[in-house]
Amino acid sequence: MNQLFDLSNNTVVVSGGAGLIGSALTRGLADHGAAIVVADAAVDRGATLADEVKGRFVETDVTSEASMRDCFETVVSEFGTVDGFVNCSYPRNENYGQSYETMTYADWRENVDLHLNSYFLGAYLASQVMVGQQGGGSIVNFGSTYGIQAPNFAVYEGTGMTSPVEYSAIKGGVLNLTRYMASYLGRDGVRVNSLSPGGVFDNQHPEFVERYEERTAVGRMAEPEDFIGAVVYLVSNASTYVTGHNLVIDGGWTIR
Ligand SMILES: NC(=O)c1ccc[n+]([C@@H]2O[C@H](COP(=O)([O-])OP(=O)(O)OC[C@H]3O[C@@H](n4cnc5c(N)ncnc54)[C@H](O)[C@@H]3O)[C@@H](O)[C@H]2O)c1
């Protein structure tokens, strides 16, 4: 039974692997035996984490086709395969997080480009490696509850926080990109799934945290470690018949 979740023959590239969620995934996947490639723009954090998990750090810019092609070439030449690819970066411009009133069309365009297009690029290049290799591969795209549901703006009132409009469009796009790729690549042995987290606790405004927690079924925000089990499942042989699925991990936020 344990072999279902054993990743000791797997090389997994975690894009954004040095981030809040990505670093938990990096550690969790390594604990399950995977050879880990931390692909991130943050050199210090990425290299330190890769050392910790006895993995490899590759400095990448997920928004650059040349950088991502280099990354996959490096991984294939050093590890032989890319068995898992996790799209967990969070590229955004310096104005990201504006309200509906203060955002500009230029920022909308730039943020959609940075995030949605880079998710396509990483998943697309990963799939090209996976289609040609024995055993295929598994891709996990990070979505969000805001990709399936509109924000409840009451939780942000008086906190200076919001969820920007482009985020909903980006994450809705990521979820349906996942379905397209799953449908197209299924016969080639490549599975493509998305994972939609609810809000992760990160020392946000206390009023936001209180309201958010009250609206979840389990009574708390997520911790980055809450997503490890799901990603291990989606990358491993435990999920060989699972593709095109959106796994919602939100403490019951979206059922209420
Ligand atoms: N944190 C949450 O509450 C939450 C909730 C739902 C969904 N998500 C999703 O989870 C994913 C990860 O979010 P997070 O909170 O861990 O973000 P984060 O900002 O903590 O980490 C993102 C990582 O991406 C890297 N990155 C940013 N731009 C890059 C670029 N151009 N090239 C390479 N690396 C780059 C950063 O260096 C960072 O290490 C995102 O898709 C986000 O939308 C997060």
The ligand as a Gaussian input file, in Angstrom:
#p B3LYP/6-31G(d) Opt

LIG

0 1
 N       -1.277000      31.854000      -0.369000
 C       -2.598000      31.687000      -0.544000
 O       -3.431000      32.038000       0.328000
 C       -3.105000      31.033000      -1.785000
 C       -4.465000      30.699000      -1.868000
 C       -4.947000      30.122000      -3.023000
 C       -4.093000      29.868000      -4.083000
 N       -2.773000      30.204000      -3.974000
 C       -1.912000      29.923000      -5.131000
 O       -0.812000      29.130000      -4.736000
 C        0.321000      29.436000      -5.568000
 C        1.513000      29.779000      -4.701000
 O        1.189000      30.869000      -3.868000
 P        2.096000      31.299000      -2.616000
 O        1.186000      31.930000      -1.638000
 O        2.959000      30.152000      -2.202000
 O        2.968000      32.455000      -3.285000
 P        4.405000      33.052000      -2.806000
 O        4.461000      34.442000      -3.302000
 O        4.647000      32.792000      -1.369000
 O        5.465000      32.160000      -3.603000
 C        5.550000      32.219000      -4.986000
 C        6.957000      31.868000      -5.436000
 O        6.985000      32.155000      -6.855000
 C        8.234000      32.734000      -7.138000
 N        8.143000      33.576000      -8.328000
 C        7.435000      34.732000      -8.481000
 N        7.633000      35.220000      -9.718000
 C        8.478000      34.363000     -10.351000
 C        9.057000      34.332000     -11.645000
 N        8.808000      35.273000     -12.576000
 N        9.855000      33.277000     -11.953000
 C       10.129000      32.314000     -11.051000
 N        9.617000      32.297000      -9.801000
 C        8.793000      33.317000      -9.466000
 C        8.599000      33.573000      -5.905000
 O       10.004000      33.808000      -5.833000
 C        8.074000      32.703000      -4.775000
 O        9.083000      31.858000      -4.246000
 C       -0.144000      30.572000      -6.498000
 O       -0.642000      30.005000      -7.684000
 C       -1.302000      31.186000      -5.735000
 O       -2.204000      31.843000      -6.569000
 C       -2.267000      30.778000      -2.855000

